[in-house]
Amino acid sequence: METLNSFLPLLGVIIGSLLTIAGSIYLRKMGTKEEQHKLLREKLEDLCLQLYELDKWVSNAGRIAVSLAAGKISSTKARLLKILQ
């Protein structure tokens, strides 16, 4: 009986240590998933912004092409636009 009483505090320490290790592993996995979601969200936001910029560029290029076809831009401006592209 006396050996059992001296073993109980040690058992509590062992159980507490195991729970601490299990908790830290669980929290690390949760943190990794959250970081992956955050990185994915940031990449998707960047992609969305780039798509908006591409849409603006295509719209402007279409307007320029229509203007050139209609002869509204002088040849000097057309050469400058060609150089800038």
Contacts in CASP RR format, 6 or more apart in sequence:
PFRMAT RR
TARGET T0000
AUTHOR 0000-0000-0000
METHOD contacts of the structure
MODEL  1
METLNSFLPLLGVIIGSLLTIAGSIYLRKMGTKEEQHKLLREKLEDLCLQ
LYELDKWVSNAGRIAVSLAAGKISSTKARLLKILQ
64 73 0 8 1.000
64 81 0 8 1.000
67 73 0 8 1.000
68 78 0 8 1.000
68 81 0 8 1.000
73 81 0 8 1.000
END
